[in-house]
């Protein structure tokens, strides 16, 4: 079977075809459109061109934010205003004529690790996606756990500030996503630069990537913001470890590549703050699936949905 995996993120959309030999072909990345109709139009054109050259048996789509995978409806995408209550499965199937399964992108990442990555052979682990936002996918007893309302794993909304705190995209305050996501790191850095008149540079042209690059060059303000993000991330994940007692936490997403500045300091805090019984055999790692990981995960979700209905 050839499965098209699509990962729709807050800033970019990745896609590729996963073949029978588990290779990713025709991998590409495009900017995510602010409104879903524009995104669907572009994806529809891409899929139409692909179908001229290769058979596509199914489409798996991972997206950030709460949704109903059984009904195929996206309730919202936190960092994209134009995505609200979208019957995405139905719309993509109508546009392409191909069966579709959708799920949260962190769930896709978790299933991807279970099938292809560092979760192989494990029964209980958590995948934490670090990107524009922060998400989580839970594998419990070897299966994806969605919860009673199908939105389990929203680890980005663990509270790390109880009195007030920064406003999160979910509408609440004090969430770890408001302090340690790529979007938050960028916003906090911009605010501090403006307050301290640290530079005359155009703040709108800054990116999370340039902040990490500055930190690697020893920029004190960039280091301060990233260290704070790592501390909040570690604090939130230590609570998760105490509650779930997983075999492993696997960091995924674009910021998981920042191991020295973000993943390793956060891991140290997890080990320090979580109770010793919960960390005794805990593995904390970053994914090795690379930028194709979310696409592999989205395809794996489609395959798993077929097994569940067969």
N, C-alpha and C positions, 0 to 999 in steps of 0.2 A: 504493500500500500504506500501511496505518497500522500503525506499529510502536510498541509500548509500550516505552519505555526506563525501566529502573529502576536507580538507583544506591543500593546498600545500604552505608552508611558505619558507622563505629564509634559514632556518636551519632545520626545522622539518615538517613532514607531519602527520596530524591527520585524522583519519577516524572512522566512525561508522555508523551503520544502525539505521535510525529513523523509528519507527513503527507507526501504526495507533494511538496508545495511546500517541504519542509524546515522548516516552522513547528512549534513546540512548543505543543501544546494541552493543556488540563486539567493544567497543571503544579501540583504540590503537594509539600510536604515534611512528613513525619511523624517522630516519634522512632523510632529503631531499637530493636526489642525485644531483650532480653538473650538469649532463647532462640529458636531458629529456628522452633519450632512456633507460637509466638505471632506471630512476624513473618509466617509463611505464612498463618495464619488471617486476619490483618488485610489482607494484600495480596490474598488470595483474595476477601474481601468487596468490596474496592475494585474489583478487576477485574470481578467479577460485575456490579456496578452500572454500570461503564463499558460493558460488553458490551450492556447494554440500550439504549444510546444511540448507540454507534458500533462499527463493525466493527474488530476487532483481528486483524491477520494474523500477527503474531509478537511475541515478547517477548525483548528483550535485557537481561541483568542484569550489572552490574558490581559486584564485591565486593572489599574489601581482603583481602590474604593469599593464600597458596598454594592452588591448585586445579587440577583437570584439566578444561580446557574441552572436550576431546574426549569424555570420559565424563560430564561434567556434574556432577562431584563436588567439593564444597568441603572441603578438608582441615582448614582452621582459619581463623578470623578473629582476628587477634592480640589485638584489644582487646575481644573478646566471648567470654566463657568458654563459652557454651552452644552454640557452633557448632563441631562437630568431625565430620569424615567424613560430610558430609550430601550425599545424592544429589539435589541441588537441582533440576537440570533435570527429572528424572523426577517429583519431587514437585509442582513447579509445573505441569508438563504434565498430570498427573493431576487437579490441582485446577481447572485452567482449560480444558483441552481445546485449548490453543494451543501451537504449536511454540515452543521456548525455546532460547536459546544463552546460556551464562554465560562470564564471563572475569574476570580481575583488573581492578579499577577503574582502575588506572593504564594497563593495556592499552586499556581503553575510552577513557580520556582521550586516549591517543596516536592511536588511530584517529579519534576525534572531531576532533582538531586536523588530521589528514591530510585528512579529508573536508570539514570545515566551518571550520577555524580557521587559525592562523598556520603550520600545517604544510603548507598547500596549496602545491604547487609544489616542495616540498623532498623530497629522497631519503633523507637521513640526519639524524635528530634524536631528541632524548630529551625526553619529558615527565616532569616530576617533580611528583608530587602532594603538596601540603603541607596536611595536615589533622590529624585525631586522630593518624594515623601519617604515615609518608613512604613513597611508592611511586614506581615508575618504569615507563615504557613505552618500548620501543625500536623505532624505525622505521629499518630498514636496507635500503638499495636499494629504498625505496618500499614495503616490506612490514613488517608487524608481526613482530618476532623474539621467539620464545618460549623458545628454548634446548632442549637435549637433554631436560631433565626438565620442560619446559613452565613453568618458573618464572623465566625470565630477566627482568631488570629490577628485582630487589629491591634498589634502591639505598639504601633506608632502613637496610640492614644492612651497608653499608660501614663498616668499623671506623675510628673516629677516636681511640680510646683503646686502646692495646695492652696495657697492664698493668692488668688489672682493668676499671675503668670501671663506669658505671651499668648496671644490669640492664635489658635490653630485653624487650619483650613476647614476642620470639621465643625467649627462654630463654638467649640469649647476652649477653655484656657488651661495652660499648664501642661499640655501633652508633650511627650518627648519629641514628637515630630516637629514641634514648634521651636526646638532647640538644636536638634542634631541631624535633621535632614539637609540635603543639599540646598534646598530653597531657604531653609532657616539660617544656615551658615552664611549664605550670601546676604540675606536681609540684615542679620545682626552685624556683620562686618560693615555693610554700608552705613548703618546707623552710627556705629562707633567712629567710623571715618568722618562722618559729617559732624559729629559732636566734637571730636578732637582736632578737626581741621588737619588731619594727618597727611593729606595729599590734595593736590589740586586736580587730580585725574578725574575724568568723566566717570562718575560712579555707575551710570547706566551701562557702561561697557564692561564692567566687572563681571566675572563669572565664578562659580564655585571652583572650577579648574584653576583659574589664575590665583585664587586665594590659597589653594594648596601649594601651588608653585611658589608663591611668595613665602609661605611657611617653610618650605624646603630650603629657601635662601636665607632663612633666619629672621624674616619679618616678625617683629614682636607682636603686633596686633593680630596678624593672621594666626600665629601660634596660639595666642590667648583664646581666640574664638574657637579654634579647632579643639584645643584642650578642653574647653568647656563643653563642647559638643560630645566629646568622648566620655567625659564624666557623666553627663546626663544619660547617654546611651548605656553606659555600663550600669548606672543606677537602675534604669528601667529593666534591663535584661537580668539583673540579679534577682529582682522580684519574680520575673518569669521562671527563672531556674528554681527558685524556692517553691513555686506553685506546681510546676510540671515535672521537675526532676528528670530532664531529658538526658539521653546519652550524648547528644551533641547540639551545639548551636552552630549553624552554618550561615555566615554572612554572604549575601549575594547583592547584586545591583552595582551600579557604577562606582559608588564610593567604597565598595568592598575592596577595590584595588589599592586604596590608600591604607595599606596594612600598618606601616610604621607609625603614621600620624593619627590614625583613627581606630582601626580594628584592634591593634595590639594594646593601646592604652585602655580601650573599653573592656577588652578581655581581662586585663589585670584588675580592673575595678570589679568586674563580675566575680572573679575568684576571691577578691577581698571581702566583698559585701554579702554574697550569698552564703548560706550556712554550709559548714564544711561537709556535712553528710550529702548535700546535694551536688557538691562540686568534686567529690572524691574521684569519680571516674568520668568526669565531664570533659568532652572534647570541644574546643572552640576553634573554628577554622573559617577560612574564606573559600568560596567556591573555586573550583578549577575548571569550570565549564566555559569560562570566557564570555565574550559578548554574545555568543550564540546560545548561551544557557537559557534565557527567557523564551527563546523560540523553541528550543527542545522541550521545555516545560509545557508550553502551550500545546504542542503536538501530543505530548504524553497525556495531557488532560483529555484530549479527544479520544485517544486510544483507551484510556481508563473508562470513559463514559460508555464506550462500546461494550466493554467487558461487563459493566454493571447492568446493561440493558439486555445482554444476550442470555 
